[in-house]
């Protein structure tokens, strides 16, 4: 006990001296480091990682302004000296992490044994290790959440796949990732796993990782990340708009309404990687470097995805959604599911496996299923179609599913064909392209979080439109339908699954379609007016409201955009859903006239006047003249139509006669003339309306005829394509059969070879004759155990020329003897002695292959010492 206490006291005093010396030698830190956020570098290592850690720390300066947290796989139950060992490789302070320890810049923190560690609000949190096998992933994931763009992940030497998913999380949040070059790692498993997962921005040896970290620490996007985030700035800077324009031109994807914070982090990271300080310089760099443009595009679309992510959601699918989808469904009526933003396909295959398991549990093996996965990135779609994933999916897919739904291929896993066959992948942009229709379920998890509110309000009605009545919408745990509670109702309080409500919604496709119908201009400060000008504006406003003719502005779809004047006599809204369309708002007598007039104005491209339109309002009959004027401005591509109402009075026909007539005759004459005039006007109006309808019908017929021809042409092309596909399918099936046959033959041959190899191995091990096989170059191929004992051979002699080995048996001109046997196809026998005087008969025979080709020689040594001794005794 005393010795242990003394050793602890010595150890404590030495650590205090180390700390004090480093405090004295470290340069004074800048004051701002205490007040603003700083980058934190997480370093993950396992077997062989100690040497890499020492090299990394030796090449790091002590004033980077970064904190370094080391997650090393340590043996459980063992005392670790890692802190003391690493402190000798750096002038920075090295601490063993403790609970709630605050992380500070220019210091190193080492995980203690038997613990896993995370970080929350700059404080390290320790947890019992238990069954935790992914300690690096756990810390990196928490670091990504805590530090966003100031999270940096480094993977060094080690076995397994720990750290790959953690680097993905850091990458998704805008951080930087480093991986040790596998060629410099003692154990390349972890670096190779991270590289296979496409998580690394830098693949370097440890010393160059240190130099790159030192360079990055001085980059303005890293140093000022937190300061810049807190400063007010314009919503869209000109340079950012320029980047969006370049990306849209190259890839036809508009990032304008993606979440600004996410986009800014991704752009900042690319600037750091390319050593560019200003956004303006980066725009110039993008225009001249197509590879960087592709890299930025790929970075913009990074999403965190994995198999069976958020497992509780898949339990809800099995327990509640899938049973509802099967109610009253015929087996040939497919269940249709759409996963927009599917990335590399993990989500799609997870749902396919889940529904397959459900159908097997319900004993419904023949239920048709169609699952559509879409993404805007061609590379993601191609990877999803292949269905090949790295070995690290073992962390998310249990062993039973791996055996049943995956096949091992070149060290990776590939989704089995019967699962791939029900999954269809295609490129599609959910924000602008038409969606799939008649869907039973849409799984749009962790997609909406990357859109701003305007784009979310654009996408959610599209998802509503795509679903069948009572269809299901599945969102991520951090997402909701927002204000669209009239379109979707939550299935549970948690609000992960929503059910489509019966509600009408106007959906337009193409991002430009949902822009406001007014031209957007920069907001200018109102000009100051003098009092007389203000008074004049007020007078104009009163006059316009009271004396201006009744009018309305409509678009080409007959939607009313604005009213002016007194419109009450002409309006009679229909009951039902509210609408501003002419067909829903105007009186019945006026609808057809205005539709006809707008059509004529559109066709003739001029103002149109419709005289003496009669209608009833409040029990009275009124007559109105309608004038329709087309309006075009440079602000809009479409034409608008101004409809003006001019109220009139019925024409009175007064017959004045020079001779006196009776009042009764005069009244009758006037009434007949008036009725005749009204009938003529009504007939003219009806003729015009009929002519308009006929012309519209003819135009519609022409359009339908053209469309029918296009459909027929497309149908023929599809039939031709289908025939080609059938032919290709037959050829593939034939090729597949041939490959199967060839595979069976290879299996049989491998089996024969394995058996032959076993026979040969057992023969060599059990034969009591010293025997050596050499090739044409006299290099040793095999030898028996007696040869090893008698001739003094060792296992490493295989592959060496027999003439270069000093044997225990003296054979003169052995090279010449073997060469003669190989070239002349003869056998040779001579008697030889070993170093102890024992006699052997040396036999050399040619090595003949099955094809009757000479491929070396077989050398044997047969013990004849007893025979030689008997011969000597006879003499």
Buried (B, 14 or more C-beta within 10 A) or exposed (E): EEEEEEEEEEEEEEBEEBBEEBEEEBEEEEEEEEEBBBBBBBBBBBBBBBBBBBBBBBBBBBBBBBBBBBBBBBEEEEEBEBBBBBBEBBBBBBBBBEEEBEBBBBBBBBBBBBBBBBBEEBEBBBEEBEEEEBBBBBBBBBBBBBBBBBBBBBBBBBBBBBBBBBBBBBBBBBBBBBBBBBEBBBBBBBBBBBBBBBBBBBBBBBBBBBEBBBEBBEBBBBBBBBEBBEEEEEEEEEBBEBBBBBBBEBBEBBBBBBBBEBBBBBBBBBBBBBEBEEBEEBBEBBEEEEEBBEBBBBBBBBBBBBBBBBEEBBEBBBEEBBEBBBEEBEEEEBBBBBBBBBBBBBBBBBBBBBBBBBBEEEEEEEBEBBBBBBBBBEBBBEBBBEBBBBBBBBBBBEEEBBEEBBBEEEEBBBBBEEBBEBBBBBEBBBBBBEBBEEBBBBBBBBBBBBBBEEBBBBBBBBBBBBBBEEBBBBBBBEBBBEEBEEBBEBBEEEBBBBBBBEEEEEBEBEBEEBEEEEEEEEEEEEEEEEEEEEEEEEEEEEEEEEEEEBBBBBBEEBBBEEBBBBBEBBBBEEEEEEBBEBEBBBEEBBBBBBBBBBBBBBEEEEBBEBBBBBBEBEEEEBBBBBBBBBEEEEEEEEBBBBBBBBEEEEEEEEEEEEEEEEEEEBEEBBEEBBEEBBEEBEEEBEEBBEEBBEEBEEEEEEEEEEEEEEEEEEEEEEEEEEEEEEEEEEEEEEEEEEEEEEEEEEEEEEEEEEEEEEEEEEEBEEBEEBBBBBBBEBBBBBBBBBBBEBBBBEEEBEEBBBBEBEBEBEBEEBEEBBBBBBEEEEEBEEEBBBEEEBBBBBBBBBBEEEEEEBBBBBBBBBBBBEEBEEEEEEE
